[in-house]
Amino acid sequence: MTAQSLPGMGTLERQFRETSYPISEAHPEAERYPWMSDDELAELAADIVRNGQQLPNLRLTDDRILDGRNRELACRIAGIEPAYGKVDIPDGGFLIPVLDDLA
């Protein structure tokens, strides 16, 4: 099976087992983080089916993924339309990593 083009997305796709899924182009910062294994993606997809998507995938104003490319793919695997939030970083701006699970 091959990926279908989606509005606002190019023809990028990612293989999961025997199926290709459409994915958003990623910002270079997002590409610093590895893709999950098929088993990890299957587990995340099952969790999304059970509990819904807990965090939105963050896109820049040019629609490139900044955070959540594994989550986007897991939603597609689960048959759930991914939710997105927009991030506007001005020209010359920079990214500051935020760790929200520190307690």
KOLVOKOL-570743 format. One record per atom (N, C-alpha, C, CB): x, y, z; residue in one letter; atom name. Coordinates in pm, 1 decimal, decimal comma. Glycine has a CB too. Layout:
<recs>
<c1->X c2->Y c3->Z resn->A name->CA>
...
</recs>
This chain:
<recs>
<c1->85,9 c2->-116,9 c3->0,0 resn->M name->N>
<c1->0,0 c2->0,0 c3->0,0 resn->M name->CA>
<c1->90,9 c2->123,7 c3->0,0 resn->M name->C>
<c1->-98,0 c2->-0,5 c3->123,9 resn->M name->CB>
<c1->51,5 c2->227,2 c3->-70,9 resn->T name->N>
<c1->131,7 c2->348,3 c3->-77,4 resn->T name->CA>
<c1->59,8 c2->463,0 c3->-8,8 resn->T name->C>
<c1->163,4 c2->384,3 c3->-222,4 resn->T name->CB>
<c1->137,0 c2->565,3 c3->23,6 resn->A name->N>
<c1->82,0 c2->681,5 c3->93,7 resn->A name->CA>
<c1->-0,7 c2->766,0 c3->-1,7 resn->A name->C>
<c1->194,6 c2->766,1 c3->156,1 resn->A name->CB>
<c1->-99,6 c2->833,7 c3->52,2 resn->Q name->N>
<c1->-179,1 c2->928,9 c3->-23,1 resn->Q name->CA>
<c1->-130,6 c2->1067,8 c3->12,7 resn->Q name->C>
<c1->-331,2 c2->912,5 c3->6,0 resn->Q name->CB>
<c1->-138,3 c2->1160,5 c3->-83,4 resn->S name->N>
<c1->-101,7 c2->1298,7 c3->-54,5 resn->S name->CA>
<c1->-209,4 c2->1361,1 c3->31,9 resn->S name->C>
<c1->-81,9 c2->1379,9 c3->-184,9 resn->S name->CB>
<c1->-169,1 c2->1438,9 c3->127,9 resn->L name->N>
<c1->-264,0 c2->1508,6 c3->215,0 resn->L name->CA>
<c1->-248,9 c2->1658,2 c3->194,9 resn->L name->C>
<c1->-242,0 c2->1470,8 c3->364,2 resn->L name->CB>
<c1->-356,4 c2->1734,9 c3->215,3 resn->P name->N>
<c1->-346,8 c2->1879,4 c3->202,3 resn->P name->CA>
<c1->-237,8 c2->1935,1 c3->292,2 resn->P name->C>
<c1->-480,3 c2->1944,6 c3->235,0 resn->P name->CB>
<c1->-157,2 c2->2024,3 c3->238,3 resn->G name->N>
<c1->-51,7 c2->2087,8 c3->317,0 resn->G name->CA>
<c1->70,8 c2->2000,1 c3->334,9 resn->G name->C>
<c1->-104,9 c2->2126,1 c3->451,3 resn->G name->CB>
<c1->69,9 c2->1882,4 c3->271,8 resn->M name->N>
<c1->183,1 c2->1791,3 c3->286,4 resn->M name->CA>
<c1->236,0 c2->1755,9 c3->148,7 resn->M name->C>
<c1->142,6 c2->1663,4 c3->364,3 resn->M name->CB>
<c1->364,0 c2->1734,5 c3->140,0 resn->G name->N>
<c1->423,8 c2->1689,4 c3->15,3 resn->G name->CA>
<c1->400,2 c2->1540,9 c3->-2,8 resn->G name->C>
<c1->573,7 c2->1720,7 c3->12,1 resn->G name->CB>
<c1->488,0 c2->1479,4 c3->-73,3 resn->T name->N>
<c1->474,3 c2->1336,8 c3->-99,8 resn->T name->CA>
<c1->564,6 c2->1254,9 c3->-9,1 resn->T name->C>
<c1->505,7 c2->1306,9 c3->-245,5 resn->T name->CB>
<c1->606,3 c2->1310,6 c3->102,6 resn->L name->N>
<c1->689,7 c2->1236,2 c3->195,5 resn->L name->CA>
<c1->609,7 c2->1122,7 c3->256,0 resn->L name->C>
<c1->745,0 c2->1327,9 c3->305,3 resn->L name->CB>
<c1->675,8 c2->1011,6 c3->276,6 resn->E name->N>
<c1->608,8 c2->899,1 c3->340,5 resn->E name->CA>
<c1->709,4 c2->822,6 c3->423,9 resn->E name->C>
<c1->542,6 c2->806,5 c3->235,8 resn->E name->CB>
<c1->656,7 c2->746,4 c3->516,1 resn->R name->N>
<c1->738,5 c2->664,1 c3->606,4 resn->R name->CA>
<c1->680,2 c2->523,8 c3->608,4 resn->R name->C>
<c1->743,8 c2->724,8 c3->751,4 resn->R name->CB>
<c1->765,5 c2->425,7 c3->596,2 resn->Q name->N>
<c1->723,5 c2->286,3 c3->594,7 resn->Q name->CA>
<c1->703,0 c2->236,2 c3->737,7 resn->Q name->C>
<c1->827,3 c2->199,0 c3->521,0 resn->Q name->CB>
<c1->591,7 c2->167,8 c3->758,7 resn->F name->N>
<c1->566,7 c2->96,9 c3->884,1 resn->F name->CA>
<c1->519,8 c2->-41,3 c3->845,2 resn->F name->C>
<c1->460,8 c2->171,3 c3->975,7 resn->F name->CB>
<c1->602,1 c2->-139,2 c3->876,7 resn->R name->N>
<c1->575,1 c2->-276,5 c3->836,0 resn->R name->CA>
<c1->551,7 c2->-280,6 c3->686,0 resn->R name->C>
<c1->453,4 c2->-334,2 c3->912,0 resn->R name->CB>
<c1->437,2 c2->-318,5 c3->637,9 resn->E name->N>
<c1->413,7 c2->-334,5 c3->493,7 resn->E name->CA>
<c1->344,5 c2->-213,8 c3->429,3 resn->E name->C>
<c1->330,3 c2->-458,1 c3->469,6 resn->E name->CB>
<c1->321,1 c2->-107,6 c3->507,3 resn->T name->N>
<c1->242,1 c2->5,4 c3->458,4 resn->T name->CA>
<c1->322,0 c2->134,5 c3->466,8 resn->T name->C>
<c1->111,6 c2->18,7 c3->538,0 resn->T name->CB>
<c1->303,2 c2->221,4 c3->367,9 resn->S name->N>
<c1->362,4 c2->354,8 c3->369,9 resn->S name->CA>
<c1->256,9 c2->454,7 c3->414,6 resn->S name->C>
<c1->419,6 c2->393,3 c3->230,4 resn->S name->CB>
<c1->296,6 c2->548,3 c3->498,9 resn->Y name->N>
<c1->205,4 c2->649,9 c3->550,9 resn->Y name->CA>
<c1->258,9 c2->788,2 c3->516,2 resn->Y name->C>
<c1->187,2 c2->635,0 c3->704,3 resn->Y name->CB>
<c1->169,3 c2->883,0 c3->484,3 resn->P name->N>
<c1->214,0 c2->1019,7 c3->456,4 resn->P name->CA>
<c1->261,9 c2->1086,6 c3->585,6 resn->P name->C>
<c1->99,8 c2->1102,6 c3->391,3 resn->P name->CB>
<c1->367,3 c2->1161,1 c3->572,4 resn->I name->N>
<c1->421,2 c2->1233,5 c3->688,0 resn->I name->CA>
<c1->454,5 c2->1376,8 c3->646,9 resn->I name->C>
<c1->547,7 c2->1161,8 c3->745,0 resn->I name->CB>
<c1->462,1 c2->1463,4 c3->744,7 resn->S name->N>
<c1->500,3 c2->1602,0 c3->721,2 resn->S name->CA>
<c1->651,5 c2->1612,3 c3->710,6 resn->S name->C>
<c1->447,4 c2->1693,6 c3->833,4 resn->S name->CB>
<c1->696,0 c2->1711,5 c3->636,7 resn->E name->N>
<c1->838,9 c2->1740,9 c3->632,8 resn->E name->CA>
<c1->880,5 c2->1786,0 c3->772,8 resn->E name->C>
<c1->872,6 c2->1850,8 c3->524,4 resn->E name->CB>
<c1->1000,1 c2->1748,2 c3->814,2 resn->A name->N>
<c1->1047,2 c2->1782,6 c3->948,5 resn->A name->CA>
<c1->1150,4 c2->1894,0 c3->943,2 resn->A name->C>
<c1->1106,5 c2->1659,6 c3->1017,8 resn->A name->CB>
<c1->1146,9 c2->1979,8 c3->1042,8 resn->H name->N>
<c1->1251,5 c2->2080,2 c3->1063,9 resn->H name->CA>
<c1->1379,0 c2->2004,4 c3->1101,6 resn->H name->C>
<c1->1210,6 c2->2185,5 c3->1176,4 resn->H name->CB>
<c1->1496,2 c2->2052,8 c3->1064,2 resn->P name->N>
<c1->1620,6 c2->1982,2 c3->1099,2 resn->P name->CA>
<c1->1634,9 c2->1951,7 c3->1248,2 resn->P name->C>
<c1->1738,6 c2->2063,6 c3->1054,8 resn->P name->CB>
<c1->1580,3 c2->2035,4 c3->1333,0 resn->E name->N>
<c1->1587,8 c2->2010,4 c3->1477,3 resn->E name->CA>
<c1->1512,8 c2->1882,0 c3->1513,9 resn->E name->C>
<c1->1530,0 c2->2130,4 c3->1556,2 resn->E name->CB>
<c1->1399,3 c2->1857,5 c3->1449,4 resn->A name->N>
<c1->1321,1 c2->1736,0 c3->1476,7 resn->A name->CA>
<c1->1396,3 c2->1612,3 c3->1430,6 resn->A name->C>
<c1->1183,6 c2->1742,9 c3->1407,6 resn->A name->CB>
<c1->1475,8 c2->1627,4 c3->1326,4 resn->E name->N>
<c1->1548,4 c2->1513,0 c3->1272,8 resn->E name->CA>
<c1->1665,6 c2->1471,1 c3->1360,8 resn->E name->C>
<c1->1597,9 c2->1544,6 c3->1134,2 resn->E name->CB>
<c1->1694,1 c2->1547,2 c3->1463,4 resn->R name->N>
<c1->1798,0 c2->1507,4 c3->1559,9 resn->R name->CA>
<c1->1753,7 c2->1387,3 c3->1642,3 resn->R name->C>
<c1->1832,6 c2->1624,4 c3->1653,0 resn->R name->CB>
<c1->1622,9 c2->1365,8 c3->1648,9 resn->Y name->N>
<c1->1569,0 c2->1257,3 c3->1730,6 resn->Y name->CA>
<c1->1535,1 c2->1139,6 c3->1640,0 resn->Y name->C>
<c1->1443,5 c2->1304,0 c3->1810,6 resn->Y name->CB>
<c1->1570,3 c2->1018,8 c3->1679,8 resn->P name->N>
<c1->1552,4 c2->903,3 c3->1591,2 resn->P name->CA>
<c1->1405,9 c2->862,3 c3->1576,0 resn->P name->C>
<c1->1632,4 c2->785,8 c3->1643,5 resn->P name->CB>
<c1->1378,6 c2->792,3 c3->1466,6 resn->W name->N>
<c1->1248,6 c2->730,3 c3->1449,4 resn->W name->CA>
<c1->1236,2 c2->614,7 c3->1546,9 resn->W name->C>
<c1->1228,3 c2->682,5 c3->1304,0 resn->W name->CB>
<c1->1116,4 c2->592,4 c3->1597,0 resn->M name->N>
<c1->1089,8 c2->477,4 c3->1682,9 resn->M name->CA>
<c1->1095,2 c2->349,7 c3->1598,1 resn->M name->C>
<c1->951,0 c2->491,5 c3->1754,2 resn->M name->CB>
<c1->1121,0 c2->238,7 c3->1663,4 resn->S name->N>
<c1->1116,4 c2->108,9 c3->1596,0 resn->S name->CA>
<c1->969,6 c2->76,2 c3->1563,7 resn->S name->C>
<c1->1181,5 c2->-4,0 c3->1685,2 resn->S name->CB>
<c1->947,7 c2->-22,3 c3->1477,6 resn->D name->N>
<c1->811,0 c2->-63,0 c3->1445,7 resn->D name->CA>
<c1->734,8 c2->-106,9 c3->1570,1 resn->D name->C>
<c1->812,1 c2->-175,6 c3->1343,5 resn->D name->CB>
<c1->801,7 c2->-178,5 c3->1659,1 resn->D name->N>
<c1->734,7 c2->-222,9 c3->1782,2 resn->D name->CA>
<c1->695,4 c2->-104,0 c3->1869,5 resn->D name->C>
<c1->825,8 c2->-318,3 c3->1861,6 resn->D name->CB>
<c1->784,0 c2->-6,0 c3->1881,7 resn->E name->N>
<c1->753,6 c2->113,4 c3->1961,4 resn->E name->CA>
<c1->639,9 c2->193,4 c3->1898,1 resn->E name->C>
<c1->878,9 c2->202,1 c3->1976,0 resn->E name->CB>
<c1->642,0 c2->205,3 c3->1764,3 resn->L name->N>
<c1->533,7 c2->276,5 c3->1696,0 resn->L name->CA>
<c1->400,0 c2->205,7 c3->1713,2 resn->L name->C>
<c1->565,6 c2->291,1 c3->1547,7 resn->L name->CB>
<c1->401,5 c2->72,4 c3->1706,7 resn->A name->N>
<c1->277,7 c2->-4,6 c3->1726,4 resn->A name->CA>
<c1->224,2 c2->16,2 c3->1867,6 resn->A name->C>
<c1->302,0 c2->-155,5 c3->1700,3 resn->A name->CB>
<c1->313,6 c2->20,8 c3->1964,4 resn->E name->N>
<c1->272,3 c2->44,1 c3->2103,5 resn->E name->CA>
<c1->214,6 c2->184,5 c3->2121,1 resn->E name->C>
<c1->391,5 c2->23,9 c3->2199,1 resn->E name->CB>
<c1->279,6 c2->283,7 c3->2061,3 resn->L name->N>
<c1->229,8 c2->421,2 c3->2070,2 resn->L name->CA>
<c1->95,0 c2->433,8 c3->1998,7 resn->L name->C>
<c1->332,4 c2->520,3 c3->2009,4 resn->L name->CB>
<c1->81,2 c2->371,8 c3->1882,1 resn->A name->N>
<c1->-46,0 c2->375,8 c3->1808,6 resn->A name->CA>
<c1->-158,3 c2->312,7 c3->1891,7 resn->A name->C>
<c1->-32,5 c2->302,4 c3->1672,7 resn->A name->CB>
<c1->-129,9 c2->200,9 c3->1956,0 resn->A name->N>
<c1->-230,5 c2->135,2 c3->2040,9 resn->A name->CA>
<c1->-267,9 c2->225,1 c3->2158,5 resn->A name->C>
<c1->-178,0 c2->-1,1 c3->2092,5 resn->A name->CB>
<c1->-170,2 c2->294,2 c3->2216,2 resn->D name->N>
<c1->-197,4 c2->386,2 c3->2326,7 resn->D name->CA>
<c1->-284,3 c2->503,3 c3->2279,3 resn->D name->C>
<c1->-65,0 c2->438,6 c3->2386,9 resn->D name->CB>
<c1->-257,7 c2->552,7 c3->2159,7 resn->I name->N>
<c1->-337,3 c2->663,0 c3->2105,5 resn->I name->CA>
<c1->-481,1 c2->617,5 c3->2081,1 resn->I name->C>
<c1->-274,6 c2->716,2 c3->1974,3 resn->I name->CB>
<c1->-499,0 c2->493,9 c3->2036,1 resn->V name->N>
<c1->-634,5 c2->440,2 c3->2018,1 resn->V name->CA>
<c1->-706,1 c2->435,1 c3->2153,4 resn->V name->C>
<c1->-629,9 c2->297,9 c3->1953,1 resn->V name->CB>
<c1->-636,7 c2->387,9 c3->2257,5 resn->R name->N>
<c1->-697,5 c2->375,2 c3->2391,3 resn->R name->CA>
<c1->-722,9 c2->509,8 c3->2457,3 resn->R name->C>
<c1->-608,4 c2->291,6 c3->2481,1 resn->R name->CB>
<c1->-624,8 c2->600,2 c3->2448,8 resn->N name->N>
<c1->-627,8 c2->722,9 c3->2529,4 resn->N name->CA>
<c1->-637,0 c2->852,5 c3->2450,5 resn->N name->C>
<c1->-507,3 c2->728,2 c3->2613,5 resn->N name->CB>
<c1->-633,9 c2->843,9 c3->2319,9 resn->G name->N>
<c1->-633,0 c2->965,0 c3->2237,9 resn->G name->CA>
<c1->-493,3 c2->1024,2 c3->2231,1 resn->G name->C>
<c1->-731,5 c2->1068,5 c3->2293,3 resn->G name->CB>
<c1->-477,4 c2->1120,3 c3->2144,2 resn->Q name->N>
<c1->-349,8 c2->1189,9 c3->2130,1 resn->Q name->CA>
<c1->-340,0 c2->1291,2 c3->2243,5 resn->Q name->C>
<c1->-337,1 c2->1259,7 c3->1989,6 resn->Q name->CB>
<c1->-245,3 c2->1273,4 c3->2333,1 resn->Q name->N>
<c1->-234,7 c2->1357,6 c3->2452,1 resn->Q name->CA>
<c1->-165,5 c2->1491,5 c3->2427,0 resn->Q name->C>
<c1->-160,9 c2->1283,5 c3->2558,8 resn->Q name->CB>
<c1->-73,8 c2->1495,0 c3->2331,5 resn->L name->N>
<c1->-1,0 c2->1618,0 c3->2299,3 resn->L name->CA>
<c1->-12,8 c2->1644,7 c3->2150,4 resn->L name->C>
<c1->148,4 c2->1608,0 c3->2341,7 resn->L name->CB>
<c1->-29,2 c2->1772,2 c3->2111,9 resn->P name->N>
<c1->-33,8 c2->1800,2 c3->1968,2 resn->P name->CA>
<c1->106,0 c2->1790,0 c3->1907,2 resn->P name->C>
<c1->-93,5 c2->1940,4 c3->1942,0 resn->P name->CB>
<c1->110,8 c2->1762,0 c3->1778,4 resn->N name->N>
<c1->235,5 c2->1769,4 c3->1703,8 resn->N name->CA>
<c1->257,6 c2->1917,5 c3->1674,3 resn->N name->C>
<c1->231,3 c2->1681,8 c3->1570,7 resn->N name->CB>
<c1->376,7 c2->1966,4 c3->1694,3 resn->L name->N>
<c1->403,3 c2->2109,1 c3->1673,6 resn->L name->CA>
<c1->460,3 c2->2131,8 c3->1534,5 resn->L name->C>
<c1->500,6 c2->2163,2 c3->1780,9 resn->L name->CB>
<c1->393,7 c2->2220,9 c3->1460,7 resn->R name->N>
<c1->437,1 c2->2258,7 c3->1326,9 resn->R name->CA>
<c1->477,9 c2->2405,0 c3->1327,9 resn->R name->C>
<c1->325,4 c2->2233,0 c3->1222,4 resn->R name->CB>
<c1->577,5 c2->2434,9 c3->1246,0 resn->L name->N>
<c1->612,8 c2->2574,3 c3->1221,8 resn->L name->CA>
<c1->511,2 c2->2633,1 c3->1124,9 resn->L name->C>
<c1->758,2 c2->2587,5 c3->1165,9 resn->L name->CB>
<c1->514,5 c2->2762,6 c3->1105,8 resn->T name->N>
<c1->418,0 c2->2827,0 c3->1017,1 resn->T name->CA>
<c1->433,1 c2->2780,1 c3->872,4 resn->T name->C>
<c1->433,4 c2->2978,1 c3->1024,4 resn->T name->CB>
<c1->547,4 c2->2720,6 c3->836,8 resn->D name->N>
<c1->564,4 c2->2665,4 c3->701,5 resn->D name->CA>
<c1->523,2 c2->2517,3 c3->695,2 resn->D name->C>
<c1->711,1 c2->2681,1 c3->656,0 resn->D name->CB>
<c1->459,4 c2->2468,7 c3->801,7 resn->D name->N>
<c1->404,0 c2->2332,2 c3->814,1 resn->D name->CA>
<c1->506,5 c2->2222,5 c3->837,4 resn->D name->C>
<c1->327,6 c2->2299,2 c3->691,7 resn->D name->CB>
<c1->633,7 c2->2256,9 c3->856,2 resn->R name->N>
<c1->730,8 c2->2153,6 c3->892,3 resn->R name->CA>
<c1->711,0 c2->2115,0 c3->1038,7 resn->R name->C>
<c1->876,7 c2->2202,9 c3->867,4 resn->R name->CB>
<c1->725,4 c2->1985,9 c3->1066,9 resn->I name->N>
<c1->712,7 c2->1935,4 c3->1204,3 resn->I name->CA>
<c1->834,9 c2->1978,1 c3->1285,1 resn->I name->C>
<c1->697,4 c2->1779,8 c3->1205,8 resn->I name->CB>
<c1->810,2 c2->2035,8 c3->1400,8 resn->L name->N>
<c1->916,8 c2->2069,8 c3->1493,5 resn->L name->CA>
<c1->924,7 c2->1965,5 c3->1604,0 resn->L name->C>
<c1->894,7 c2->2209,9 c3->1552,8 resn->L name->CB>
<c1->810,1 c2->1916,3 c3->1646,5 resn->D name->N>
<c1->804,1 c2->1815,1 c3->1752,3 resn->D name->CA>
<c1->685,2 c2->1723,6 c3->1725,8 resn->D name->C>
<c1->792,9 c2->1881,4 c3->1893,8 resn->D name->CB>
<c1->707,5 c2->1592,7 c3->1734,6 resn->G name->N>
<c1->597,0 c2->1498,6 c3->1725,4 resn->G name->CA>
<c1->592,0 c2->1416,0 c3->1598,5 resn->G name->C>
<c1->471,9 c2->1571,2 c3->1738,3 resn->G name->CB>
<c1->704,7 c2->1400,7 c3->1527,7 resn->R name->N>
<c1->696,6 c2->1324,8 c3->1402,4 resn->R name->CA>
<c1->665,0 c2->1177,6 c3->1426,4 resn->R name->C>
<c1->827,2 c2->1337,2 c3->1325,3 resn->R name->CB>
<c1->714,1 c2->1117,6 c3->1535,6 resn->N name->N>
<c1->675,9 c2->979,9 c3->1568,9 resn->N name->CA>
<c1->528,2 c2->973,1 c3->1607,2 resn->N name->C>
<c1->763,5 c2->925,5 c3->1684,0 resn->N name->CB>
<c1->481,4 c2->1073,9 c3->1680,1 resn->R name->N>
<c1->341,2 c2->1080,1 c3->1722,1 resn->R name->CA>
<c1->250,3 c2->1095,9 c3->1599,9 resn->R name->C>
<c1->319,0 c2->1197,1 c3->1821,8 resn->R name->CB>
<c1->291,8 c2->1178,4 c3->1503,8 resn->E name->N>
<c1->214,2 c2->1195,1 c3->1380,6 resn->E name->CA>
<c1->200,9 c2->1060,8 c3->1308,1 resn->E name->C>
<c1->280,8 c2->1300,4 c3->1287,6 resn->E name->CB>
<c1->311,2 c2->988,7 c3->1293,9 resn->L name->N>
<c1->307,8 c2->859,5 c3->1226,3 resn->L name->CA>
<c1->222,8 c2->759,6 c3->1304,9 resn->L name->C>
<c1->450,4 c2->805,0 c3->1207,5 resn->L name->CB>
<c1->235,2 c2->757,7 c3->1436,4 resn->A name->N>
<c1->155,0 c2->665,8 c3->1518,5 resn->A name->CA>
<c1->5,8 c2->694,7 c3->1502,5 resn->A name->C>
<c1->195,4 c2->676,8 c3->1667,2 resn->A name->CB>
<c1->-32,2 c2->821,5 c3->1493,6 resn->C name->N>
<c1->-173,1 c2->856,9 c3->1469,9 resn->C name->CA>
<c1->-219,1 c2->800,4 c3->1336,2 resn->C name->C>
<c1->-192,9 c2->1010,9 c3->1472,8 resn->C name->CB>
<c1->-138,2 c2->815,6 c3->1234,6 resn->R name->N>
<c1->-174,7 c2->764,0 c3->1102,0 resn->R name->CA>
<c1->-189,5 c2->612,1 c3->1105,7 resn->R name->C>
<c1->-69,1 c2->804,6 c3->996,8 resn->R name->CB>
<c1->-97,1 c2->544,7 c3->1174,2 resn->I name->N>
<c1->-103,7 c2->399,4 c3->1188,7 resn->I name->CA>
<c1->-233,4 c2->360,3 c3->1259,2 resn->I name->C>
<c1->18,9 c2->346,4 c3->1267,1 resn->I name->CB>
<c1->-272,1 c2->439,1 c3->1359,9 resn->A name->N>
<c1->-392,9 c2->412,5 c3->1438,2 resn->A name->CA>
<c1->-520,7 c2->450,2 c3->1363,8 resn->A name->C>
<c1->-386,8 c2->487,7 c3->1569,2 resn->A name->CB>
<c1->-507,1 c2->519,6 c3->1250,9 resn->G name->N>
<c1->-624,4 c2->562,5 c3->1176,4 resn->G name->CA>
<c1->-691,9 c2->684,1 c3->1235,8 resn->G name->C>
<c1->-722,3 c2->451,1 c3->1168,3 resn->G name->CB>
<c1->-615,2 c2->762,2 c3->1312,0 resn->I name->N>
<c1->-666,8 c2->881,9 c3->1378,3 resn->I name->CA>
<c1->-599,9 c2->1004,0 c3->1317,0 resn->I name->C>
<c1->-642,4 c2->876,5 c3->1532,6 resn->I name->CB>
<c1->-678,5 c2->1104,3 c3->1283,4 resn->E name->N>
<c1->-622,9 c2->1226,3 c3->1226,2 resn->E name->CA>
<c1->-538,7 c2->1297,6 c3->1332,9 resn->E name->C>
<c1->-736,6 c2->1319,7 c3->1172,8 resn->E name->CB>
<c1->-410,5 c2->1323,4 c3->1305,0 resn->P name->N>
<c1->-325,7 c2->1389,0 c3->1404,6 resn->P name->CA>
<c1->-371,7 c2->1532,1 c3->1434,5 resn->P name->C>
<c1->-181,1 c2->1390,4 c3->1356,7 resn->P name->CB>
<c1->-352,2 c2->1572,7 c3->1558,4 resn->A name->N>
<c1->-379,3 c2->1711,2 c3->1599,0 resn->A name->CA>
<c1->-247,5 c2->1788,2 c3->1593,6 resn->A name->C>
<c1->-443,2 c2->1717,8 c3->1743,6 resn->A name->CB>
<c1->-256,0 c2->1914,2 c3->1551,0 resn->Y name->N>
<c1->-136,0 c2->1997,3 c3->1536,5 resn->Y name->CA>
<c1->-153,1 c2->2129,1 c3->1611,0 resn->Y name->C>
<c1->-105,8 c2->2023,8 c3->1387,6 resn->Y name->CB>
<c1->-42,5 c2->2179,5 c3->1659,6 resn->G name->N>
<c1->-34,5 c2->2314,4 c3->1712,1 resn->G name->CA>
<c1->67,8 c2->2388,7 c3->1627,3 resn->G name->C>
<c1->4,2 c2->2315,7 c3->1864,6 resn->G name->CB>
<c1->57,2 c2->2519,6 c3->1619,6 resn->K name->N>
<c1->150,1 c2->2600,9 c3->1540,4 resn->K name->CA>
<c1->250,4 c2->2669,3 c3->1632,0 resn->K name->C>
<c1->73,7 c2->2706,0 c3->1456,5 resn->K name->CB>
<c1->372,1 c2->2679,5 c3->1584,5 resn->V name->N>
<c1->479,0 c2->2749,7 c3->1654,2 resn->V name->CA>
<c1->535,7 c2->2851,0 c3->1557,0 resn->V name->C>
<c1->589,9 c2->2651,2 c3->1706,4 resn->V name->CB>
<c1->542,5 c2->2975,5 c3->1598,8 resn->D name->N>
<c1->597,9 c2->3080,6 c3->1512,9 resn->D name->CA>
<c1->731,7 c2->3124,5 c3->1571,2 resn->D name->C>
<c1->499,3 c2->3202,4 c3->1500,5 resn->D name->CB>
<c1->838,2 c2->3092,5 c3->1499,3 resn->I name->N>
<c1->972,0 c2->3134,0 c3->1542,1 resn->I name->CA>
<c1->1017,6 c2->3242,1 c3->1444,8 resn->I name->C>
<c1->1073,9 c2->3011,9 c3->1545,9 resn->I name->CB>
<c1->1037,3 c2->3364,9 c3->1492,4 resn->P name->N>
<c1->1076,2 c2->3473,5 c3->1402,9 resn->P name->CA>
<c1->1211,6 c2->3446,1 c3->1338,5 resn->P name->C>
<c1->1080,2 c2->3606,0 c3->1478,7 resn->P name->CB>
<c1->1234,6 c2->3507,2 c3->1221,5 resn->D name->N>
<c1->1364,9 c2->3495,2 c3->1156,3 resn->D name->CA>
<c1->1474,6 c2->3534,1 c3->1253,9 resn->D name->C>
<c1->1371,7 c2->3583,2 c3->1029,3 resn->D name->CB>
<c1->1578,0 c2->3453,7 c3->1259,6 resn->G name->N>
<c1->1686,3 c2->3479,8 c3->1353,0 resn->G name->CA>
<c1->1656,5 c2->3430,4 c3->1492,8 resn->G name->C>
<c1->1715,7 c2->3625,8 c3->1357,0 resn->G name->CB>
<c1->1536,5 c2->3375,5 c3->1513,9 resn->G name->N>
<c1->1500,0 c2->3322,1 c3->1645,2 resn->G name->CA>
<c1->1574,5 c2->3192,4 c3->1672,2 resn->G name->C>
<c1->1348,2 c2->3299,1 c3->1654,4 resn->G name->CB>
<c1->1560,3 c2->3141,3 c3->1791,1 resn->F name->N>
<c1->1625,7 c2->3016,3 c3->1824,8 resn->F name->CA>
<c1->1532,1 c2->2932,2 c3->1909,4 resn->F name->C>
<c1->1758,7 c2->3041,3 c3->1898,4 resn->F name->CB>
<c1->1564,9 c2->2804,7 c3->1916,4 resn->L name->N>
<c1->1482,7 c2->2710,7 c3->1990,3 resn->L name->CA>
<c1->1540,4 c2->2687,9 c3->2129,4 resn->L name->C>
<c1->1471,2 c2->2578,2 c3->1914,6 resn->L name->CB>
<c1->1453,4 c2->2680,4 c3->2227,6 resn->I name->N>
<c1->1493,9 c2->2649,4 c3->2364,1 resn->I name->CA>
<c1->1425,0 c2->2520,2 c3->2403,3 resn->I name->C>
<c1->1458,6 c2->2765,8 c3->2463,5 resn->I name->CB>
<c1->1503,7 c2->2414,0 c3->2429,5 resn->P name->N>
<c1->1438,1 c2->2289,4 c3->2470,6 resn->P name->CA>
<c1->1367,6 c2->2306,5 c3->2604,1 resn->P name->C>
<c1->1540,0 c2->2175,2 c3->2479,6 resn->P name->CB>
<c1->1250,1 c2->2247,1 c3->2615,2 resn->V name->N>
<c1->1172,0 c2->2254,9 c3->2738,5 resn->V name->CA>
<c1->1144,9 c2->2112,3 c3->2785,1 resn->V name->C>
<c1->1037,7 c2->2334,6 c3->2717,1 resn->V name->CB>
<c1->1180,0 c2->2083,9 c3->2908,1 resn->L name->N>
<c1->1152,3 c2->1955,0 c3->2966,3 resn->L name->CA>
<c1->1041,3 c2->1974,6 c3->3067,1 resn->L name->C>
<c1->1279,1 c2->1892,5 c3->3031,6 resn->L name->CB>
<c1->922,5 c2->1922,6 c3->3037,6 resn->D name->N>
<c1->808,4 c2->1948,0 c3->3123,9 resn->D name->CA>
<c1->780,7 c2->1832,9 c3->3219,9 resn->D name->C>
<c1->686,5 c2->1974,8 c3->3040,3 resn->D name->CB>
<c1->860,1 c2->1727,5 c3->3215,4 resn->D name->N>
<c1->836,7 c2->1614,4 c3->3304,2 resn->D name->CA>
<c1->932,6 c2->1613,2 c3->3423,7 resn->D name->C>
<c1->849,6 c2->1484,9 c3->3226,7 resn->D name->CB>
<c1->996,0 c2->1723,4 c3->3448,9 resn->L name->N>
<c1->1086,9 c2->1730,1 c3->3563,9 resn->L name->CA>
<c1->1006,5 c2->1766,7 c3->3688,7 resn->L name->C>
<c1->1201,6 c2->1834,2 c3->3539,2 resn->L name->CB>
<c1->1016,4 c2->1684,7 c3->3787,2 resn->A name->N>
<c1->943,9 c2->1714,3 c3->3910,9 resn->A name->CA>
<c1->1023,2 c2->1667,1 c3->4030,1 resn->A name->C>
<c1->805,4 c2->1649,1 c3->3910,6 resn->A name->CB>
</recs>
